[in-house]
Amino acid sequence: MAAQEETADTTAASLPTDVSAHYVLVTPGETASSILGHAAIRMSCPSQGLDYCFTIKTPEIREEVIDMLFGHLRIGLVPEETSHFRQTYMKEGRGIIEYRLALSLDDTRRLWQQLDGQVARGLYLDLDYVNNSCTQVAIDQLYEQLRTRSDLQIDEVIRKTIPVQTRREAVLRYFDQSTWWGFLLHSCYSYYPDEKVSPRRLVVMPQDAAAVFREAGLVTEETVVAKQEKSAPSSGGAWLTPLLASVLFFLLCLLPFRQVDWLAVPLQILSLLLFILLSVFSHASGIGFNWLILALFPLTAPVGIVYMLCHMGDIYSLAQLLFVLGFFVRALYYLYHHRNQVKKIILFKFINHSSI
């Protein structure tokens, strides 16, 4: 036993002591998968020449929007050399901020070992922007360590730093729903983002994770590696906002001209098919069932519209409601304009059924 203890002490003493951990925040980009920003964990050991950023990657993505919306992709934790990681995002004009974490030497070593273990698993997760975002995966191992510390109530810190109940509310604190990007994303995503979850699952935005670490007193140094060179796509600026477009569309649908049907009816059908396809096939995005399917389908539109009214402000916006109301009004106009054909179809089916 004495020999074993001596060997263990010698092994521990031989391990490098200049290891450190950083939380890395990357500011939003311009593509569909980067507009919320990015997160990674940087582990470094200068004496051994080791410096890596552990980040979520998938080698399967080819056409970003198509794969993201209709694919079934797998992701895994990948260690990238920090210099290469920085260069990639700096070329895109994105900012990079690093937060040195106040972890003990043993905790830092343990974290590095756990991250290596996740890397060895390969593509071990389904790509899901709701439940497996880059921020959530990056800090999972770190959170498990912090949760067991008796001197830190990490869940209470999260509740204080992120005073929301759902992941949609967490995103809306940074992502303006009045812009076109916000309008499209919040129209596509329904159900899953609105579930009430544990405090840990509320940390979906890279900025929020940094705020939690600061509030917990875990940040000893904050370094701006690169400044944001391009404005975030969610900042808006276009004069034709979703709200203005929805008002114009709703007024157009009120016009009693058959020519309006040529625009409204095909657009309604395409929108309905899109949301059905997203609900059925968008495994990579974690979109799930969407109540807009009921609101866009003429027979169930009243039910969907009532649901939207009951969740106005927390899930749906006025712009979404006006678009749906416009489609519903136009569907009624369309039935009225073609009432004679509808009567013939109903009468024809009734006669055939009676003859049988």
Residue frames relative to the residue before (quaternion, step in Angstrom):
aa qw qx qy qz dx dy dz
M 1.0000 0.0000 0.0000 0.0000 0.00 0.00 0.00
A 0.6380 0.5266 -0.3256 0.4577 3.57 0.99 -0.82
A 0.6503 0.5171 -0.3123 0.4607 3.56 1.03 -0.84
Q 0.6454 0.5196 -0.3165 0.4619 3.57 1.01 -0.82
E 0.6553 0.5015 -0.3169 0.4677 3.59 0.96 -0.84
E 0.6439 0.5191 -0.3269 0.4573 3.58 1.00 -0.77
T 0.6440 0.5177 -0.3161 0.4662 3.59 1.04 -0.83
A 0.6509 0.5196 -0.3080 0.4600 3.59 0.99 -0.88
D 0.6527 0.5078 -0.3142 0.4663 3.57 1.00 -0.85
T 0.6521 0.5177 -0.3147 0.4558 3.58 1.00 -0.82
T 0.6467 0.5201 -0.3099 0.4639 3.57 1.03 -0.84
A 0.6622 0.5029 -0.3061 0.4636 3.57 0.94 -0.90
A 0.6645 0.5087 -0.3111 0.4505 3.57 1.01 -0.82
S 0.6692 0.5176 -0.3049 0.4374 3.59 1.12 -0.63
L 0.5490 0.6090 -0.4043 0.4053 3.57 1.22 -0.29
P 0.5367 -0.6304 0.4425 0.3446 3.61 -1.01 0.72
T 0.2996 -0.7738 0.5383 0.1474 3.55 -1.09 0.75
D 0.6243 0.5539 -0.3426 0.4313 3.60 1.23 -0.07
V 0.3372 0.7324 -0.5189 0.2839 3.58 0.96 0.85
S 0.0163 -0.8004 0.5989 -0.0214 3.57 -1.05 0.75
A 0.2474 -0.7581 0.5895 0.1285 3.54 -1.26 0.52
H 0.0671 -0.7846 0.6162 0.0152 3.56 -1.03 0.86
Y 0.2997 -0.6796 0.6281 0.2320 3.51 -1.19 0.58
V 0.1766 -0.8067 0.5612 0.0549 3.58 -0.74 1.10
L 0.1121 -0.7840 0.6100 0.0249 3.55 -0.83 1.07
V 0.1161 -0.7731 0.6223 0.0401 3.56 -0.87 1.03
T 0.4373 -0.7218 0.4721 0.2546 3.57 -0.75 1.03
P 0.6951 -0.5073 0.3090 0.4050 3.62 -1.20 0.45
G 0.3042 -0.7326 0.5832 0.1748 3.52 -1.28 0.62
E 0.6390 -0.5656 0.3925 0.3430 3.54 -1.30 -0.29
T 0.6313 0.5336 -0.3444 0.4452 3.61 1.21 -0.12
A 0.7115 -0.4824 0.3109 0.4054 3.54 -1.32 0.33
S 0.7377 0.4184 -0.2312 0.4767 3.60 1.01 -0.76
S 0.7344 0.4246 -0.2327 0.4756 3.62 1.21 -0.16
I 0.4793 0.7155 -0.4252 0.2786 3.60 1.23 -0.08
L 0.6709 0.4596 -0.3148 0.4896 3.61 1.22 -0.16
G 0.5973 -0.5670 0.3704 0.4296 3.59 1.24 -0.02
H 0.3009 -0.7445 0.5723 0.1660 3.56 -1.33 0.00
A 0.1443 -0.7841 0.5999 0.0669 3.55 -1.24 0.50
A 0.0305 0.7782 -0.6265 0.0314 3.56 -1.21 0.59
I 0.3410 -0.6895 0.5909 0.2432 3.55 -1.35 0.18
R 0.1816 -0.7860 0.5839 0.0910 3.56 -0.72 1.07
M 0.0674 -0.7716 0.6325 0.0113 3.55 -0.93 1.00
S 0.0184 0.8201 -0.5691 0.0563 3.57 -0.79 1.01
C 0.0136 -0.7532 0.6577 -0.0041 3.52 -1.28 0.64
P 0.2699 -0.8230 0.4761 0.1521 3.61 0.10 1.28
S 0.6497 0.5448 -0.3372 0.4090 3.60 0.93 -0.80
Q 0.7355 0.3695 -0.2136 0.5262 3.57 1.18 -0.55
G 0.4694 -0.6989 0.4256 0.3319 3.58 1.28 0.03
L 0.4995 0.6484 -0.4223 0.3896 3.57 1.16 0.63
D 0.1812 0.7616 -0.6013 0.1600 3.55 -0.85 1.01
Y 0.1498 0.8134 -0.5345 0.1741 3.56 -0.18 1.33
C 0.2523 -0.7074 0.6365 0.1754 3.51 -1.30 0.56
F 0.2435 -0.7628 0.5857 0.1258 3.56 -0.67 1.14
T 0.0953 0.8188 -0.5444 0.1553 3.53 -0.43 1.28
I 0.5296 -0.6297 0.4714 0.3174 3.56 -1.20 0.55
K 0.0516 0.7888 -0.6088 0.0677 3.56 -0.91 0.97
T 0.0667 -0.7511 0.6492 0.0999 3.53 -1.35 0.31
P 0.3096 -0.7635 0.5340 0.1902 3.61 -0.75 0.99
E 0.5783 0.6436 -0.3549 0.3542 3.59 1.26 -0.21
I 0.5885 0.6151 -0.3762 0.3658 3.60 1.13 -0.47
R 0.0739 -0.7970 0.5994 0.0100 3.57 -0.88 1.00
E 0.7633 0.1111 -0.0523 0.6342 3.55 0.64 -1.14
E 0.4157 -0.7869 0.3819 0.2494 3.56 -0.08 1.32
V 0.7265 0.4379 -0.2673 0.4572 3.59 0.64 -1.09
I 0.6666 0.5026 -0.3057 0.4579 3.60 0.89 -0.93
D 0.6889 0.4740 -0.2870 0.4673 3.58 0.84 -0.97
M 0.6542 0.5268 -0.3152 0.4418 3.55 1.01 -0.82
L 0.7476 0.4185 -0.2226 0.4651 3.57 0.91 -0.92
F 0.8367 0.2054 -0.0711 0.5028 3.60 0.89 -0.86
G 0.5777 0.6113 -0.3788 0.3860 3.59 1.20 0.13
H 0.2806 -0.6797 0.6330 0.2419 3.50 -1.40 -0.03
L 0.0382 0.8529 -0.5117 0.0957 3.56 0.11 1.32
R 0.2789 -0.7370 0.5927 0.1664 3.52 -1.23 0.59
I 0.1323 -0.7915 0.5946 0.0491 3.54 -1.07 0.77
G 0.0546 -0.7891 0.6108 0.0368 3.53 -1.29 0.35
L 0.5528 -0.5908 0.4705 0.3522 3.53 -1.30 0.31
V 0.0655 -0.8087 0.5841 -0.0227 3.58 -0.77 1.07
P 0.3016 -0.7392 0.5655 0.2067 3.63 -0.95 0.82
E 0.0633 -0.7848 0.6164 0.0152 3.57 -0.68 1.10
E 0.5372 -0.5892 0.4783 0.3680 3.55 -1.05 0.69
T 0.5603 -0.6566 0.3850 0.3267 3.56 -0.81 1.03
S 0.6318 0.5373 -0.3422 0.4416 3.60 0.97 -0.78
H 0.6731 0.4772 -0.2945 0.4821 3.59 0.98 -0.83
F 0.6197 0.5475 -0.3345 0.4521 3.57 1.02 -0.82
R 0.6772 0.4866 -0.2942 0.4669 3.58 0.87 -0.93
Q 0.6609 0.5327 -0.3154 0.4242 3.55 0.85 -0.97
T 0.6153 0.5738 -0.3441 0.4168 3.58 1.01 -0.83
Y 0.7558 0.3875 -0.2113 0.4836 3.57 0.80 -1.01
M 0.6035 0.5460 -0.3665 0.4510 3.60 1.10 -0.51
K 0.6052 0.5480 -0.3565 0.4542 3.60 1.11 -0.59
E 0.6810 0.4706 -0.2785 0.4870 3.57 1.15 -0.60
G 0.5093 -0.6687 0.4071 0.3574 3.57 1.28 0.00
R 0.4854 0.6753 -0.4233 0.3595 3.58 1.22 0.41
G 0.4727 -0.6838 0.4874 0.2673 3.53 -1.13 0.69
I 0.1500 -0.7705 0.6149 0.0760 3.55 -1.23 0.60
I 0.0166 -0.7832 0.6209 -0.0281 3.56 -0.82 1.04
E 0.1426 -0.7961 0.5851 0.0601 3.57 -0.91 0.95
Y 0.1639 -0.7760 0.6064 0.0572 3.55 -1.01 0.94
R 0.2830 -0.7562 0.5663 0.1654 3.58 -0.52 1.18
L 0.2845 -0.7969 0.5182 0.1240 3.55 -0.74 1.12
A 0.3988 -0.7191 0.5288 0.2103 3.54 -1.00 0.95
L 0.2117 0.7660 -0.5685 0.2126 3.54 0.24 1.34
S 0.5311 -0.6056 0.4777 0.3508 3.56 -1.14 0.57
L 0.6709 -0.4948 0.3561 0.4223 3.56 -1.26 0.32
D 0.6637 0.4975 -0.3089 0.4653 3.59 0.93 -0.86
D 0.6528 0.5106 -0.3195 0.4595 3.59 0.95 -0.82
T 0.6514 0.5154 -0.3178 0.4573 3.57 0.99 -0.80
R 0.6482 0.5037 -0.3152 0.4762 3.56 0.97 -0.83
R 0.6618 0.5137 -0.3053 0.4526 3.56 0.94 -0.91
L 0.6319 0.5331 -0.3273 0.4576 3.56 1.02 -0.82
W 0.6528 0.5111 -0.3140 0.4626 3.59 0.91 -0.90
Q 0.6517 0.5175 -0.3122 0.4583 3.57 0.97 -0.86
Q 0.6653 0.4973 -0.3030 0.4671 3.59 0.97 -0.83
L 0.6355 0.5172 -0.3287 0.4698 3.59 1.02 -0.76
D 0.6300 0.5199 -0.3279 0.4747 3.59 1.01 -0.77
G 0.6310 0.5387 -0.3287 0.4513 3.56 1.05 -0.76
Q 0.6550 0.4927 -0.3113 0.4810 3.59 1.04 -0.75
V 0.6123 0.5418 -0.3479 0.4588 3.59 1.06 -0.70
A 0.6582 0.5320 -0.3074 0.4351 3.58 0.97 -0.87
R 0.6151 0.5633 -0.3458 0.4299 3.61 1.18 -0.45
G 0.4114 -0.7294 0.4623 0.2914 3.60 1.23 -0.25
L 0.7650 -0.2745 0.2459 0.5281 3.57 -1.02 -0.85
Y 0.0662 0.8688 -0.4806 0.0988 3.55 0.29 1.29
L 0.7334 0.3666 -0.2253 0.5263 3.62 1.25 0.03
D 0.4397 -0.6301 0.5609 0.3084 3.53 -1.25 0.49
L 0.4749 -0.6523 0.5064 0.3041 3.55 -0.99 0.82
D 0.1672 0.7698 -0.5841 0.1955 3.55 -0.56 1.22
Y 0.3025 -0.8087 0.4773 0.1633 3.57 -0.25 1.28
V 0.6317 0.5217 -0.3416 0.4605 3.59 1.25 -0.19
N 0.8168 0.2629 -0.1066 0.5023 3.58 0.76 -1.06
N 0.7827 0.2369 -0.1323 0.5601 3.60 1.16 -0.50
S 0.1245 0.8025 -0.5699 0.1254 3.57 0.69 1.03
C 0.6840 -0.4889 0.3410 0.4206 3.57 -1.26 0.34
T 0.6449 0.5259 -0.3234 0.4505 3.58 1.01 -0.79
Q 0.6757 0.5046 -0.3003 0.4457 3.57 0.86 -0.95
V 0.6880 0.4714 -0.2892 0.4699 3.58 0.87 -0.93
A 0.6490 0.5485 -0.3253 0.4149 3.58 0.95 -0.86
I 0.7917 0.3246 -0.1668 0.4900 3.59 0.88 -0.87
D 0.3563 0.7615 -0.4856 0.2393 3.62 1.22 0.06
Q 0.7108 0.4493 -0.2680 0.4702 3.57 0.76 -1.03
L 0.6368 0.5265 -0.3206 0.4632 3.55 1.04 -0.78
Y 0.6440 0.5311 -0.3203 0.4479 3.56 0.97 -0.85
E 0.6376 0.5345 -0.3352 0.4421 3.60 0.95 -0.80
Q 0.6476 0.4958 -0.3195 0.4823 3.59 1.07 -0.65
L 0.6838 0.4931 -0.2955 0.4494 3.56 0.89 -0.91
R 0.6259 0.5721 -0.3398 0.4069 3.57 1.05 -0.74
T 0.7041 0.4644 -0.2652 0.4672 3.59 1.11 -0.61
R 0.5269 0.6304 -0.4212 0.3840 3.60 1.22 -0.09
S 0.4209 -0.7354 0.4800 0.2273 3.55 -0.78 1.07
D 0.6910 0.4868 -0.2774 0.4568 3.58 1.16 -0.57
L 0.7490 0.3310 -0.1914 0.5411 3.59 1.26 -0.01
Q 0.1679 -0.7632 0.6190 0.0789 3.56 -0.75 1.10
I 0.1861 -0.8527 0.4782 0.0981 3.53 0.34 1.30
D 0.6290 0.5383 -0.3480 0.4398 3.61 1.01 -0.70
E 0.6453 0.5085 -0.3158 0.4746 3.57 1.04 -0.76
V 0.6192 0.5310 -0.3387 0.4690 3.57 1.06 -0.72
I 0.6452 0.5155 -0.3213 0.4634 3.59 0.97 -0.83
R 0.6537 0.5136 -0.3207 0.4539 3.60 0.90 -0.89
K 0.6723 0.4925 -0.2948 0.4675 3.57 1.02 -0.78
T 0.7140 0.4629 -0.2527 0.4605 3.58 0.96 -0.87
I 0.7762 0.2094 -0.0971 0.5867 3.58 1.06 -0.81
P 0.0555 -0.8553 0.5151 0.0099 3.62 0.27 1.24
V 0.4456 0.6519 -0.4847 0.3762 3.58 0.59 1.19
Q 0.4390 -0.7014 0.5055 0.2446 3.55 -1.33 0.22
T 0.7919 0.2203 -0.1058 0.5597 3.58 1.13 -0.63
R 0.6119 -0.5646 0.4088 0.3737 3.55 -1.27 0.36
R 0.5762 0.5597 -0.3945 0.4462 3.60 1.11 -0.46
E 0.6518 0.5088 -0.3125 0.4675 3.58 0.96 -0.84
A 0.6227 0.5411 -0.3395 0.4520 3.59 1.07 -0.69
V 0.6737 0.4828 -0.2905 0.4782 3.57 1.01 -0.83
L 0.6597 0.5390 -0.3110 0.4215 3.58 0.95 -0.87
R 0.5461 0.6111 -0.4078 0.4026 3.60 1.18 -0.32
Y 0.7808 0.2936 -0.1467 0.5316 3.58 1.19 -0.55
F 0.7568 0.3756 -0.1820 0.5031 3.57 1.12 -0.64
D 0.3431 -0.7874 0.4829 0.1706 3.53 -0.38 1.28
Q 0.3455 -0.7662 0.5106 0.1810 3.56 -0.62 1.16
S 0.6071 0.5836 -0.3544 0.4065 3.60 1.19 -0.34
T 0.5966 0.5334 -0.3750 0.4679 3.61 1.26 -0.12
W 0.6567 -0.5243 0.3591 0.4059 3.58 -1.23 0.32
W 0.6189 0.5202 -0.3535 0.4705 3.60 0.99 -0.73
G 0.6780 0.4890 -0.2923 0.4645 3.57 0.89 -0.93
F 0.6345 0.5383 -0.3221 0.4515 3.57 0.99 -0.85
L 0.6937 0.4785 -0.2806 0.4594 3.59 0.87 -0.95
L 0.6784 0.4933 -0.3015 0.4533 3.58 0.88 -0.90
H 0.7165 0.4369 -0.2600 0.4776 3.57 0.87 -0.91
S 0.5890 0.5248 -0.3796 0.4833 3.59 1.25 -0.15
C 0.6829 0.4862 -0.2882 0.4628 3.58 0.99 -0.83
Y 0.7520 0.3906 -0.2148 0.4856 3.58 0.87 -0.94
S 0.1450 0.7644 -0.6122 0.1410 3.52 -0.78 1.12
Y 0.7766 0.3719 -0.2764 0.4268 3.55 -1.34 0.28
Y 0.7951 0.3312 -0.2040 0.4652 3.64 0.17 -1.22
P 0.6910 0.4720 -0.3171 0.4463 3.66 0.77 -0.82
D 0.6971 0.4867 -0.2704 0.4517 3.61 1.19 -0.42
E 0.4581 0.6620 -0.4591 0.3758 3.57 1.25 0.21
K 0.4131 -0.6642 0.5565 0.2801 3.56 -1.14 0.62
V 0.0508 -0.8257 0.5599 -0.0473 3.54 -0.65 1.16
S 0.6705 -0.4748 0.3778 0.4270 3.56 -1.33 0.10
P 0.6782 -0.5007 0.3294 0.4253 3.62 -1.16 0.43
R 0.6136 0.5700 -0.3541 0.4161 3.60 0.97 -0.78
R 0.7100 0.4692 -0.2725 0.4488 3.60 0.89 -0.88
L 0.5678 0.5917 -0.3857 0.4227 3.59 1.26 -0.12
V 0.6034 0.5488 -0.3626 0.4508 3.59 1.22 -0.32
V 0.1744 0.8109 -0.5297 0.1773 3.55 0.27 1.32
M 0.6918 0.4389 -0.2773 0.5019 3.58 1.17 -0.47
P 0.5436 -0.6408 0.4232 0.3388 3.64 -0.86 0.88
Q 0.6392 0.5378 -0.3315 0.4386 3.60 1.02 -0.76
D 0.6420 0.5409 -0.3238 0.4364 3.55 1.05 -0.77
A 0.6252 0.5322 -0.3459 0.4542 3.58 0.99 -0.75
A 0.6471 0.5090 -0.3187 0.4697 3.57 0.97 -0.83
A 0.6517 0.5152 -0.3138 0.4598 3.59 0.99 -0.84
V 0.6295 0.5297 -0.3303 0.4626 3.60 1.04 -0.76
F 0.6662 0.4968 -0.3089 0.4625 3.59 0.90 -0.89
R 0.6405 0.5100 -0.3300 0.4699 3.60 1.00 -0.74
E 0.6667 0.5061 -0.3009 0.4570 3.58 0.91 -0.94
A 0.6864 0.4759 -0.2754 0.4758 3.58 1.08 -0.71
G 0.4736 -0.6891 0.4311 0.3391 3.60 1.25 -0.09
L 0.4650 0.7044 -0.4225 0.3303 3.57 1.18 0.52
V 0.6320 0.5199 -0.3360 0.4663 3.60 1.25 -0.10
T 0.1493 -0.8065 0.5695 0.0542 3.57 -0.64 1.14
E 0.8002 0.0533 -0.0047 0.5973 3.58 1.18 -0.47
E 0.1200 -0.7798 0.6127 0.0469 3.56 -1.00 0.87
T 0.0374 -0.8244 0.5630 -0.0448 3.56 -0.61 1.18
V 0.2602 -0.7377 0.6040 0.1523 3.55 -0.86 1.01
V 0.2227 -0.8044 0.5415 0.1005 3.57 -0.25 1.29
A 0.7883 -0.0434 0.0620 0.6106 3.59 0.99 -0.84
K 0.3607 -0.7342 0.5355 0.2101 3.55 -1.02 0.81
Q 0.5659 -0.5896 0.4567 0.3515 3.54 -1.21 0.61
E 0.2070 -0.8086 0.5444 0.0830 3.56 -0.71 1.14
K 0.7572 0.2861 -0.1671 0.5629 3.57 1.19 -0.54
S 0.5183 -0.6403 0.4651 0.3241 3.55 -1.08 0.71
A 0.5506 -0.6207 0.4480 0.3329 3.55 -1.10 0.73
P 0.5351 -0.6545 0.4218 0.3276 3.62 -0.95 0.77
S 0.6407 0.5424 -0.3311 0.4309 3.60 1.17 -0.43
S 0.5114 0.6761 -0.4138 0.3318 3.58 1.25 -0.10
G 0.4290 -0.7408 0.4365 0.2769 3.58 1.27 -0.19
G 0.2444 0.7908 -0.5469 0.1258 3.57 -1.06 -0.74
A 0.5885 0.5687 -0.3771 0.4337 3.60 1.15 -0.44
W 0.4855 -0.6833 0.4590 0.2945 3.58 -0.96 0.84
L 0.6874 0.4263 -0.2818 0.5161 3.60 1.11 -0.64
T 0.0746 -0.8206 0.5665 -0.0078 3.56 0.10 1.31
P 0.6613 -0.4948 0.3626 0.4317 3.63 -1.18 0.30
L 0.6472 0.5225 -0.3314 0.4454 3.60 0.99 -0.76
L 0.6641 0.4853 -0.3088 0.4775 3.59 0.92 -0.86
A 0.6487 0.5134 -0.3200 0.4617 3.60 0.97 -0.83
S 0.6613 0.5053 -0.3143 0.4568 3.60 0.97 -0.78
V 0.6236 0.5272 -0.3399 0.4666 3.59 1.05 -0.72
L 0.6679 0.4922 -0.2967 0.4729 3.59 0.91 -0.92
F 0.6540 0.5103 -0.3140 0.4618 3.58 0.98 -0.83
F 0.6498 0.5171 -0.3180 0.4574 3.59 0.94 -0.86
L 0.6559 0.4990 -0.3080 0.4753 3.60 0.97 -0.86
L 0.6277 0.5337 -0.3328 0.4587 3.57 1.04 -0.76
C 0.6739 0.5026 -0.2952 0.4541 3.58 0.98 -0.83
L 0.6169 0.5498 -0.3486 0.4424 3.59 1.20 -0.34
L 0.5511 0.6191 -0.3959 0.3952 3.58 1.23 -0.35
P 0.3567 -0.7734 0.4859 0.1965 3.63 -0.72 1.02
F 0.4205 0.6880 -0.4836 0.3407 3.57 0.86 0.97
R 0.5022 -0.6782 0.4449 0.2999 3.56 -0.89 0.91
Q 0.5710 0.6185 -0.3812 0.3822 3.57 1.13 -0.59
V 0.5890 0.5797 -0.3700 0.4245 3.60 1.13 -0.59
D 0.5772 0.5986 -0.3702 0.4140 3.59 1.15 -0.62
W 0.6063 0.5830 -0.3570 0.4063 3.57 1.07 -0.71
L 0.7005 0.4138 -0.2565 0.5218 3.59 1.17 -0.54
A 0.7360 0.4759 -0.2547 0.4086 3.57 0.70 -1.12
V 0.6925 0.5006 -0.2992 0.4246 3.60 0.79 -0.99
P 0.6762 0.4541 -0.3213 0.4830 3.69 0.78 -0.82
L 0.6428 0.5235 -0.3311 0.4507 3.59 1.01 -0.78
Q 0.6404 0.5188 -0.3228 0.4653 3.57 1.03 -0.75
I 0.6537 0.5115 -0.3101 0.4635 3.58 0.95 -0.86
L 0.6649 0.4997 -0.3024 0.4656 3.58 0.93 -0.89
S 0.6496 0.5130 -0.3183 0.4620 3.59 0.96 -0.83
L 0.6539 0.5139 -0.3104 0.4603 3.57 0.95 -0.87
L 0.6634 0.4969 -0.3033 0.4700 3.58 0.92 -0.89
L 0.6265 0.5472 -0.3385 0.4398 3.58 1.02 -0.78
F 0.6989 0.4617 -0.2838 0.4667 3.58 0.82 -0.95
I 0.6126 0.5283 -0.3522 0.4707 3.60 1.09 -0.60
L 0.6573 0.5049 -0.3051 0.4690 3.58 0.94 -0.89
L 0.6505 0.5147 -0.3194 0.4583 3.58 0.95 -0.84
S 0.6684 0.5104 -0.3033 0.4481 3.58 0.94 -0.86
V 0.7301 0.4387 -0.2347 0.4685 3.57 1.04 -0.78
F 0.8343 0.2801 -0.0915 0.4659 3.57 0.83 -1.02
S 0.6059 0.5991 -0.3685 0.3717 3.64 1.13 -0.30
H 0.0225 0.8322 -0.5520 0.0475 3.59 0.60 1.11
A 0.6464 0.5546 -0.3294 0.4074 3.57 1.02 -0.74
S 0.7297 0.4434 -0.2433 0.4601 3.59 1.08 -0.61
G 0.3412 -0.7449 0.5079 0.2658 3.58 1.10 -0.51
I 0.2627 0.8083 -0.4935 0.1844 3.57 1.10 0.67
G 0.1837 -0.8287 0.5106 0.1371 3.60 0.84 -0.92
F 0.7623 -0.3613 0.2704 0.4639 3.54 -1.36 -0.21
N 0.1678 -0.7910 0.5850 0.0630 3.55 -1.06 0.83
W 0.4327 -0.7173 0.4908 0.2395 3.58 -0.77 1.04
L 0.5342 0.6231 -0.4116 0.3961 3.59 1.19 -0.28
I 0.5224 0.6151 -0.4189 0.4163 3.60 1.22 -0.33
L 0.6803 0.4649 -0.2835 0.4907 3.58 0.95 -0.86
A 0.6675 0.5156 -0.3066 0.4412 3.57 0.99 -0.81
L 0.7085 0.4531 -0.2610 0.4739 3.60 1.10 -0.63
F 0.6271 0.5131 -0.3486 0.4711 3.59 1.16 -0.49
P 0.5088 -0.7115 0.3770 0.3045 3.63 -0.50 1.15
L 0.6922 0.4964 -0.3004 0.4291 3.62 0.88 -0.85
T 0.7641 0.3194 -0.1814 0.5303 3.60 1.12 -0.62
A 0.3368 0.7862 -0.4700 0.2181 3.58 1.29 0.08
P 0.6446 0.5215 -0.3589 0.4287 3.69 0.82 -0.77
V 0.6445 0.5164 -0.3239 0.4617 3.59 1.01 -0.80
G 0.6764 0.4932 -0.2890 0.4645 3.58 0.92 -0.92
I 0.6490 0.5156 -0.3181 0.4602 3.58 1.00 -0.80
V 0.6351 0.5132 -0.3298 0.4739 3.61 1.00 -0.78
Y 0.6358 0.5198 -0.3282 0.4667 3.60 0.99 -0.81
M 0.6491 0.5116 -0.3186 0.4642 3.59 0.96 -0.84
L 0.6465 0.5199 -0.3205 0.4572 3.60 0.97 -0.82
C 0.6663 0.5014 -0.2980 0.4646 3.58 1.04 -0.77
H 0.7605 0.3000 -0.1735 0.5492 3.60 1.20 -0.43
M 0.2783 0.7722 -0.5184 0.2396 3.55 1.13 0.64
G 0.7743 0.3198 -0.2555 0.4826 3.54 -0.83 1.03
D 0.7640 0.3230 -0.2049 0.5196 3.60 0.92 -0.79
I 0.7745 0.2047 -0.1374 0.5825 3.61 1.15 -0.56
Y 0.8149 0.1852 -0.0630 0.5456 3.56 0.72 -1.10
S 0.3430 -0.7324 0.5596 0.1810 3.52 -1.24 0.63
L 0.6799 -0.4743 0.3658 0.4231 3.55 -1.31 0.20
A 0.6143 0.5575 -0.3491 0.4359 3.59 1.03 -0.74
Q 0.6575 0.4978 -0.3139 0.4706 3.60 0.92 -0.85
L 0.6523 0.5243 -0.3131 0.4489 3.58 0.97 -0.88
L 0.6688 0.5018 -0.3069 0.4546 3.60 0.91 -0.87
F 0.6230 0.5229 -0.3464 0.4675 3.59 1.03 -0.71
V 0.6724 0.4930 -0.2965 0.4658 3.58 0.90 -0.92
L 0.6511 0.5089 -0.3162 0.4660 3.60 0.95 -0.84
G 0.6268 0.5390 -0.3301 0.4557 3.57 1.04 -0.76
F 0.6535 0.5016 -0.3080 0.4759 3.57 0.97 -0.87
F 0.6623 0.5147 -0.3116 0.4465 3.59 0.95 -0.87
V 0.6458 0.5054 -0.3134 0.4788 3.58 0.95 -0.88
R 0.6746 0.4927 -0.3090 0.4546 3.56 0.94 -0.84
A 0.6119 0.5440 -0.3543 0.4518 3.59 1.08 -0.65
L 0.6386 0.5096 -0.3200 0.4797 3.57 1.06 -0.76
Y 0.6286 0.5238 -0.3248 0.4743 3.58 1.01 -0.80
Y 0.6537 0.5277 -0.3145 0.4421 3.56 0.95 -0.93
L 0.6559 0.4958 -0.3096 0.4776 3.58 0.96 -0.83
Y 0.6444 0.5205 -0.3192 0.4603 3.57 1.04 -0.78
H 0.6672 0.5046 -0.3016 0.4573 3.58 0.94 -0.87
H 0.7697 0.2975 -0.1546 0.5433 3.58 1.10 -0.69
R 0.2130 0.8243 -0.5022 0.1512 3.56 1.15 0.60
N 0.6311 0.5416 -0.3455 0.4348 3.60 1.02 -0.69
Q 0.6608 0.4910 -0.3075 0.4773 3.58 0.97 -0.84
V 0.6346 0.5294 -0.3283 0.4574 3.58 1.03 -0.80
K 0.6451 0.5154 -0.3221 0.4632 3.58 0.98 -0.84
K 0.6461 0.5231 -0.3231 0.4523 3.59 0.97 -0.83
I 0.6547 0.5128 -0.3151 0.4573 3.56 0.96 -0.86
I 0.6674 0.4942 -0.2994 0.4698 3.57 0.93 -0.95
L 0.6643 0.5044 -0.2997 0.4631 3.57 0.94 -0.90
F 0.6402 0.5304 -0.3215 0.4533 3.56 0.99 -0.83
K 0.6757 0.4778 -0.2956 0.4772 3.57 0.92 -0.85
F 0.6342 0.5382 -0.3291 0.4470 3.58 1.04 -0.78
I 0.6590 0.5058 -0.3009 0.4683 3.60 0.98 -0.91
N 0.6579 0.5032 -0.3140 0.4641 3.60 0.92 -0.87
H 0.6591 0.5064 -0.3135 0.4593 3.58 0.96 -0.85
S 0.6597 0.5079 -0.3083 0.4602 3.60 1.02 -0.82
S 0.6560 0.5195 -0.3164 0.4468 3.58 0.98 -0.80
I 0.6326 0.5211 -0.3321 0.4669 3.55 1.12 -0.64
